[in-house]
């Protein structure tokens, strides 16, 4: 079953899907960072939301 694009929260809250604009918007807002900073963090530590939060020194 395909993602329901009307839902604006991540489908899997433990992973960050950089290929989905709504997930980028969600995680950027949650961490208080821009798209480029989020992409840099995901590139550095992978798409685990917890690892990205730790990298950015943010709280989930």
ABEGO torsion letter per residue (X at the ends): XBBBAABABBABAABBBAABAAAAAAAAAAAGBBAAAAAAAAAAAEABAAAAAAAAGBBX
